[in-house]
Amino acid sequence: MTKNRLNAYQNMWMFVLYDLPVTSSENQKIAQKFRQNLLRDGFTMLQFSVYVRHCVSNEKADMHRGRVLAYLPPKGRVSIMRITDKQYGSIEHHWGGEKPPSKESPRQLMLF
């Protein structure tokens, strides 16, 4: 039996939640570098200090977890959480009572 990679229960969303000290200019630089590393690894800011990334499998999520662990800052708290695509679909987003901005669907590439 082959696994369906597009199954909503096998696709994962990885969250990185962090609280880092920014009381000195050195700490601010460390926090900024951590944020830049998350962005470079394909994470998207969901809220301040909450970043999310889609992973097609548990194995890919393990790979990205290893990358996050490799650039952990020396101080502060960092939490890593995974949820299934199905669970992610039930998240409600609210922006001050306004309707959340919808993301434009990616354009389809046509080959002739």
N, C-alpha and C positions, 0 to 999 in steps of 0.2 A: 504494500500500500504506500503510495507516494503522498507526501504532505503538500497541501496547497499553500504556497507562500503568501497568497493574498487573503488568507483566512483572517477575519477580524479578531480572532482569539490568539493568533500567532504573531501578528504584527504588534510591535511594542512601541510605546512612547516613553522616552526616558526624560525625566525631570531632574534638573540640578538646581537645588535651592541653597542659597548661601547667605551668610551674615559675616562679613569681614570687617575688621577694624579699619577705619579711615581717618583716624585722629591725627596722623602725621603725614607729611608729604611722601615719605617712604612707603607707608601703609597704603596710601592712595594709589601709588604706582603699582604696588603688588596686586591690589584689587583690580585695577584697570587691566593689568596683564592677564589675570585669570579670566576676566570677562572677554578679552580679545581672543584668548585660546578657545573659549567656548564657542564664540562666533566662527572662528577658523575651522572648528571641528563640525560645523553645520548646525549648531544649536541656534534657536531663535528666542529672543526675549519675549516672555509671556507677561511678566510683570517685573518691576525692579527686583533684582536678585533671584528671579525665577526664570530659568531657561529650559526649553523643551526641544527634543529632537526625535524624529521618527526613525525607527529601526525595523527592518523587514523580518528580523528573527532575533531570538534570544542570543545567538552567537554574535550577531552584529552589535547588540546591546552590550555584551561582554567586552567587545573590542573598544567601544566608545567609553565604557566605564573605566577600562584600563588607561585610556588617554587622560580622562579627567583626573584619575588618581595620580598620574605622572606629573601633572602641573598643579597639584593642591598647594595652596599657600601655607606658610608655616604657622599662621595664627588664624583664628576664626572658626566658624562652623560651616561645613558643606555636607548636604544630604543628597543622596542619589536615590531616585525612586523610579520604578517601572510600572506601567499599567498597560493593559491590552488596548488595541485600537477600538474595540467594542466599548470599553470603559471610557476611553477618551471622548468618544462620540456623545456620551451623556453629560459632559461638562457644560455647565451654563456660564456664559460670559456676560457681564453687565458693565457698561461704561456710564456710570452716573445717571442711570435711567434711560440713556439713549440706546438706540439699536446699535449693536457692534458693527464696525466696518466689515463688509464682506470682502474676502480676498478674490481677486480676479482669477478666473480659471486659466491655467496655462494654455497657451496656444498650441494647437496640434501641428506637428511637423508633417508636411505632405511630401512624399517622394514620388516622382514620376518615372 
